[in-house]
Amino acid sequence: GRLGIVVFDPCGAVDRSILLTPGGYSLGVDIPHGVFHAVLALEPGTVLFEAKSGPYLPLTEAEKAPWAPAEGEPGVADYLARLHRLFD
């Protein structure tokens, strides 16, 4: 499959985008703690393995990007489409 990784600056502007594909230039990404990011499956059947230290803990409100629409809010589809266009 294909994965698109989007890394944001603290204000919500795209800092960089990374395309992960089998046999591609990048095979993985190390994202430091506290850096806002998004991961997009760009093809059906894409598999993602995420690893982080420590036990799983749900995100707190302070860890969610204040500039991104929450799941179910108006504007989510447009926001997601804008992110997908980074990988067209």
Backbone as ProteinMPNN parsed JSONL, in Angstrom:
{"seq_chain_A": "GRLGIVVFDPCGAVDRSILLTPGGYSLGVDIPHGVFHAVLALEPGTVLFEAKSGPYLPLTEAEKAPWAPAEGEPGVADYLARLHRLFD", "coords_chain_A": {"N_chain_A": [[0.808, -1.186, 0.0], [0.223, 2.362, 0.155], [1.321, 5.074, 2.112], [0.68, 8.293, 3.375], [2.389, 10.697, 5.133], [1.943, 13.474, 7.12], [3.444, 16.22, 8.506], [3.06, 18.727, 10.863], [3.546, 22.205, 11.716], [3.553, 23.954, 14.918], [1.41, 25.756, 14.597], [-0.273, 24.674, 12.755], [0.354, 24.707, 10.068], [1.508, 22.958, 7.173], [4.472, 21.331, 7.593], [6.056, 19.372, 6.441], [5.694, 16.701, 4.044], [5.572, 13.212, 3.664], [5.987, 10.418, 1.663], [5.297, 7.043, 1.894], [6.115, 4.047, 0.425], [6.141, 0.673, -0.832], [9.407, -0.359, -1.465], [10.136, 2.241, -1.862], [11.736, 5.499, -1.33], [11.645, 6.233, 1.423], [11.193, 4.173, 4.246], [10.116, 4.244, 6.712], [9.152, 6.402, 9.455], [10.306, 8.503, 11.994], [8.739, 10.116, 14.44], [8.987, 12.725, 16.594], [7.96, 12.963, 20.057], [5.103, 14.893, 20.8], [4.883, 16.254, 18.394], [2.68, 17.444, 16.022], [0.908, 15.458, 13.715], [-0.283, 13.632, 10.829], [-1.529, 10.594, 9.469], [-2.165, 9.071, 6.477], [-3.934, 6.622, 4.748], [-3.346, 5.801, 1.519], [-4.078, 3.998, -0.362], [-6.378, 1.282, -0.804], [-6.234, -1.441, 1.512], [-3.829, -0.837, 2.668], [-1.326, -1.167, 5.139], [-0.407, -0.243, 8.408], [2.143, 0.051, 10.801], [2.546, 1.069, 13.991], [4.642, 2.167, 16.544], [5.331, 2.968, 19.894], [6.858, 4.184, 22.874], [6.081, 2.956, 26.144], [2.85, 2.396, 27.799], [-0.35, 2.14, 26.073], [-2.164, 5.107, 25.908], [-5.09, 6.989, 25.782], [-5.511, 9.949, 23.761], [-5.266, 13.158, 25.256], [-7.196, 16.188, 25.622], [-5.39, 18.314, 25.465], [-3.445, 17.283, 23.839], [-4.48, 17.179, 21.333], [-4.736, 18.625, 18.112], [-5.522, 21.964, 18.022], [-6.349, 23.365, 15.778], [-7.348, 21.621, 13.93], [-10.231, 20.011, 12.543], [-12.467, 18.182, 14.632], [-13.351, 14.688, 14.761], [-16.306, 14.002, 13.015], [-17.158, 16.643, 12.962], [-18.315, 19.518, 11.034], [-16.597, 20.148, 7.991], [-14.611, 18.244, 8.103], [-14.374, 16.428, 5.937], [-13.515, 18.131, 3.854], [-11.085, 19.011, 4.933], [-9.656, 16.588, 5.114], [-9.572, 15.92, 2.38], [-7.95, 18.005, 1.472], [-5.523, 17.314, 2.681], [-5.041, 14.865, 1.401], [-4.57, 15.764, -1.193], [-1.95, 16.612, -1.076], [-0.486, 14.47, -1.848], [-1.059, 13.824, -4.434]], "CA_chain_A": [[0.0, 0.0, 0.0], [0.901, 3.673, 0.203], [0.976, 5.921, 3.251], [1.117, 9.682, 3.363], [2.635, 11.244, 6.468], [1.959, 14.928, 7.104], [3.973, 16.778, 9.754], [2.603, 20.112, 10.979], [4.194, 23.061, 12.711], [2.613, 24.16, 16.029], [0.253, 26.575, 14.203], [-1.108, 23.91, 11.84], [0.841, 24.74, 8.682], [2.241, 21.746, 6.801], [5.928, 21.47, 7.645], [6.553, 18.478, 5.389], [4.907, 15.51, 3.759], [6.443, 12.076, 3.356], [5.277, 9.306, 1.037], [5.876, 5.725, 2.164], [5.672, 3.045, -0.533], [7.06, -0.471, -0.893], [10.54, -0.114, -2.343], [10.345, 3.675, -2.035], [12.873, 6.161, -0.685], [11.487, 6.145, 2.875], [10.511, 2.968, 4.709], [9.507, 4.539, 7.993], [9.309, 7.773, 9.921], [10.399, 8.68, 13.442], [8.101, 11.388, 14.762], [9.227, 13.017, 18.011], [6.817, 13.197, 20.938], [4.568, 16.249, 20.824], [4.804, 16.843, 17.057], [1.408, 17.162, 15.366], [1.088, 14.751, 12.447], [-1.411, 12.842, 10.336], [-1.156, 9.453, 8.639], [-3.266, 8.808, 5.554], [-3.857, 5.463, 3.87], [-3.579, 6.326, 0.171], [-4.584, 2.89, -1.176], [-7.057, 0.244, -0.02], [-5.375, -2.548, 1.935], [-2.576, -0.338, 3.237], [-1.129, -1.577, 6.519], [0.458, 0.663, 9.169], [2.627, -0.407, 12.097], [2.961, 2.198, 14.813], [5.222, 1.76, 17.827], [5.733, 4.061, 20.759], [7.243, 3.674, 24.179], [5.093, 3.048, 27.209], [1.534, 1.803, 27.538], [-1.298, 2.944, 25.304], [-2.993, 6.059, 26.64], [-5.863, 7.821, 24.847], [-5.092, 11.35, 23.695], [-5.98, 14.143, 26.069], [-7.559, 17.377, 24.836], [-4.188, 19.129, 25.262], [-2.62, 16.661, 22.804], [-5.168, 17.267, 20.046], [-4.457, 19.868, 17.387], [-6.668, 22.868, 18.157], [-6.708, 23.92, 14.474], [-7.906, 20.575, 13.064], [-11.603, 19.668, 12.932], [-12.625, 16.912, 15.336], [-14.14, 13.685, 14.061], [-17.731, 14.271, 12.983], [-17.454, 18.071, 12.801], [-18.332, 19.998, 9.644], [-15.281, 20.514, 7.489], [-13.662, 17.131, 8.158], [-14.166, 15.89, 4.584], [-12.685, 19.092, 3.116], [-9.746, 18.98, 5.531], [-9.028, 15.342, 4.684], [-9.299, 16.04, 0.943], [-6.791, 18.894, 1.328], [-4.334, 16.533, 3.028], [-4.82, 13.875, 0.338], [-4.012, 16.438, -2.375], [-0.499, 16.72, -0.917], [0.148, 13.267, -2.388], [-1.509, 13.594, -5.823]], "C_chain_A": [[0.856, 1.257, 0.0], [0.381, 4.453, 1.399], [1.483, 7.321, 3.019], [1.251, 10.151, 4.804], [2.713, 12.757, 6.318], [2.414, 15.397, 8.479], [3.636, 18.269, 9.758], [3.494, 20.897, 11.94], [3.169, 23.322, 13.82], [1.366, 24.979, 15.685], [-0.66, 25.866, 13.214], [-0.71, 23.98, 10.393], [1.611, 23.448, 8.404], [3.724, 22.059, 6.782], [6.577, 20.604, 6.577], [5.588, 17.332, 5.195], [5.862, 14.429, 3.275], [5.577, 10.972, 2.776], [6.02, 8.018, 1.345], [5.262, 4.72, 1.201], [6.624, 1.86, -0.48], [8.175, -0.184, -1.898], [10.847, 1.348, -2.562], [11.537, 4.195, -1.26], [12.825, 6.03, 0.827], [10.706, 4.885, 3.238], [9.793, 3.184, 6.029], [9.796, 5.968, 8.385], [9.385, 7.752, 11.444], [9.855, 10.07, 13.754], [8.307, 11.654, 16.251], [7.93, 13.258, 18.784], [6.401, 14.666, 20.866], [4.476, 16.93, 19.475], [3.472, 16.443, 16.426], [1.662, 16.526, 14.006], [-0.208, 14.035, 12.077], [-0.846, 11.727, 9.462], [-2.368, 9.113, 7.787], [-2.987, 7.543, 4.757], [-4.248, 5.942, 2.476], [-4.064, 5.26, -0.804], [-5.344, 1.93, -0.276], [-6.067, -0.868, 0.344], [-4.04, -2.116, 2.51], [-2.508, -0.719, 4.712], [-0.122, -0.64, 7.169], [0.864, -0.032, 10.458], [3.14, 0.804, 12.844], [3.492, 1.657, 16.128], [5.605, 3.007, 18.604], [6.037, 3.491, 22.131], [6.102, 3.834, 25.177], [3.779, 2.414, 26.848], [0.678, 2.724, 26.679], [-2.081, 3.841, 26.257], [-3.776, 6.873, 25.616], [-5.363, 9.263, 24.876], [-5.93, 12.202, 24.647], [-6.328, 15.32, 25.17], [-6.336, 18.233, 24.532], [-3.298, 18.573, 24.155], [-3.249, 16.733, 21.416], [-4.907, 18.631, 19.421], [-5.669, 20.79, 17.448], [-7.164, 23.429, 16.825], [-7.325, 22.897, 13.533], [-9.327, 20.254, 13.5], [-11.631, 18.307, 13.627], [-13.494, 15.97, 14.513], [-15.626, 14.027, 14.163], [-18.106, 15.733, 12.825], [-17.568, 18.433, 11.321], [-16.912, 20.379, 9.226], [-14.273, 19.383, 7.494], [-13.35, 16.611, 6.756], [-13.281, 16.826, 3.762], [-11.254, 19.081, 3.622], [-8.986, 17.733, 5.075], [-8.68, 15.385, 3.193], [-8.082, 16.921, 0.693], [-5.497, 18.151, 1.661], [-4.011, 15.512, 1.938], [-4.191, 14.526, -0.901], [-2.499, 16.646, -2.271], [0.233, 15.557, -1.584], [-0.33, 12.912, -3.787], [-0.355, 13.639, -6.778]], "O_chain_A": [[2.077, 1.192, -0.142], [-0.82, 4.493, 1.668], [2.592, 7.514, 2.52], [0.321, 10.012, 5.598], [3.463, 13.264, 5.484], [1.835, 15.014, 9.495], [3.893, 18.979, 8.785], [4.108, 20.336, 12.847], [2.009, 22.939, 13.667], [0.368, 24.908, 16.402], [-1.715, 26.396, 12.864], [-1.369, 23.372, 9.55], [2.28, 22.911, 9.287], [4.178, 22.94, 6.051], [7.513, 21.025, 5.898], [4.77, 17.03, 6.064], [6.832, 14.703, 2.569], [4.541, 10.63, 3.346], [7.22, 7.907, 1.094], [4.043, 4.554, 1.159], [7.79, 2.02, -0.122], [7.912, 0.189, -3.041], [11.723, 1.68, -3.361], [12.257, 3.433, -0.616], [13.845, 5.747, 1.456], [9.69, 4.57, 2.618], [8.948, 2.377, 6.416], [10.582, 6.66, 7.738], [8.609, 7.057, 12.099], [10.449, 11.078, 13.371], [7.842, 10.876, 17.084], [6.931, 13.704, 18.219], [7.244, 15.564, 20.87], [4.034, 18.077, 19.401], [3.166, 15.257, 16.305], [2.512, 16.982, 13.241], [-1.102, 13.86, 12.905], [0.18, 11.896, 8.802], [-3.463, 8.894, 8.307], [-1.92, 7.408, 4.157], [-5.358, 6.435, 2.276], [-4.42, 5.571, -1.94], [-4.995, 1.775, 0.894], [-5.17, -1.188, -0.436], [-3.199, -2.963, 2.811], [-3.494, -0.61, 5.442], [0.889, -0.284, 6.564], [0.029, -0.634, 11.133], [4.058, 1.486, 12.387], [2.872, 0.796, 16.753], [6.132, 3.971, 18.048], [5.526, 2.434, 22.501], [5.271, 4.734, 25.058], [3.596, 1.944, 25.725], [0.939, 3.922, 26.571], [-2.593, 3.387, 27.28], [-3.186, 7.396, 24.671], [-4.855, 9.734, 25.894], [-7.131, 11.99, 24.812], [-5.8, 15.429, 24.064], [-6.25, 18.82, 23.454], [-2.483, 19.304, 23.592], [-2.605, 16.382, 20.428], [-4.864, 19.652, 20.108], [-6.741, 20.424, 16.967], [-8.29, 23.92, 16.75], [-7.782, 23.257, 12.448], [-9.611, 20.226, 14.698], [-10.9, 17.392, 13.246], [-14.277, 16.409, 13.671], [-16.14, 14.305, 15.247], [-19.272, 16.038, 12.575], [-17.003, 17.758, 10.461], [-16.13, 20.876, 10.036], [-13.182, 19.535, 6.946], [-12.187, 16.38, 6.426], [-12.39, 16.364, 3.049], [-10.312, 19.135, 2.831], [-7.818, 17.813, 4.698], [-7.607, 14.933, 2.795], [-7.272, 16.632, -0.188], [-4.484, 18.343, 0.988], [-2.847, 15.315, 1.592], [-3.372, 13.906, -1.579], [-1.836, 16.836, -3.291], [1.43, 15.647, -1.855], [-0.043, 11.822, -4.281], [-0.543, 13.468, -7.983]]}, "name": "protein", "num_of_chains": 1, "seq": "GRLGIVVFDPCGAVDRSILLTPGGYSLGVDIPHGVFHAVLALEPGTVLFEAKSGPYLPLTEAEKAPWAPAEGEPGVADYLARLHRLFD"}
